[in-house]
């Protein structure tokens, strides 16, 4: 839902103001009253709402005192909106004050960026404790009556604070035992232009999330809940206002775990062998610095040490400018790439590219470049590539330097006696406001040792704060191993193993709000030995 289940890559205290505990923990006092709006307790209304929920039907009740009847959506999945949720506005104001006095921690990874408190299940301040008691007591019973689901007493409750450019990307909330997700909004007057909607995302014929079907915008004292399922894909839209905070209390109600069918895994893109090009074409395209043997040796030593580097000014300047201009032109047909729980960017259709772009793609897949990449990295991507023999010894009988040994072990490079069958795939991608990729450890593309080769274009004045950078992390860990920032006409080389994952950070509203064009391009290739 709107809570993070574990810390992201960073966790920073955003308020030093107070602790959760009552100043005198042993002091006994009655809790303030947290009470459901009486509109939702009528027998007839509950029967209608329950029948609709249990039969997967939509429902709306407008004939409630003071307005504010429940609304149940059944597309793209069951989601109920209860406006004017609690009966007392004074209670809500005091609740908000208590929440804002808690410590908030930055949550920032591939999926989200916002601030959040620790779990509220042990907080003893009166209004938070009263809300918790109400939600997991009286209201839990109400939910069971409406939904027909058997919910246990497990408490999961957090407060989330979303400010400008904060976002929570597409996910389905499925973790063991989660049955109902919920949100209580405590926001100032809110407009659609402010962003921050709860977007409900529909699935395509493959049951993959493909587009936003419905958006529910925050509203003071409104409560939203939905049933967690394989199709309950949703997101919190990016906050587009700089002067409002989207504050909410959210969490889950739990029950018996439900087993769902495993989701399909998309096949790896087709791998292609290198192509032959004339020698003149190589010299036309490649910066001559990277043909110099001494430069190649210096680069290789750096790569052996770090397993990554950037080749700045990779293409000859005139060729770079021609390709960059062509990619900005209107003749290229772009198609959106999903599903949204894995990626959101545009990819060029390869069948109708301008000739200069076709030539660039041919150069990047050429035998000549396979050989040059071999010389620069030590990977055996070409039959003619020089390969260090790890059994060789120097004149004193000592084995070769540790850096070369560890590099060979790490890179799993082929020996000089093995047949070379190196291949690659390449895509032209356009990155705009809202583009991203997410971590997925079942991605076929990441299932083997490989060399990522990324050429950046049209990002001359790109700022790191916009997002769009490539982040590499170790599987099952939050620690970032490497960040590759967009740099015009730079070729990024990153060798990764089976335990390394990567994502492209969500491009936020700052990119769109700047004076530059919000899009940049990459020619994204992956090479396999």
Protein Blocks (a to p, Z undefined) as FASTA:
>chain_A
ZZcfbdcfbdcdfbfkbcfbdfblmbccddddddddfklmgfklmmmmmmmmmnopacdd
fkbghijiacddfbfbdcdddehkbfblklmmmmmmmmmmpccdddddfkbccdddddfk
lpcbfklmmmmmmmmmmmmmmmmmmnopacdfbdcdddddddehiacdddehiaghiabd
cdddddddddfklgoiacdddddfkopafbdfbdcdddehiacdddddfklgccddddfb
fkbccddddddddddddddddddddddddddddddddfklmmmmmcfklmpmklmmmmmm
mmmmnopacdehkbafklmmmmmmmmmmmkbccdddddfklbccddddfklccfklmmmm
mmmmgfklmmmmmmmnopafbfklccddfkbccfkopacdfklmmmmmmnopacfkbccf
bdcddddddddehiacdddfkbfklmcccddddddehilmacfklgoiacdddehiabdf
bdcdddehiacdddddfkbccddddddfklmmpmbdfbdcdddddddZZ
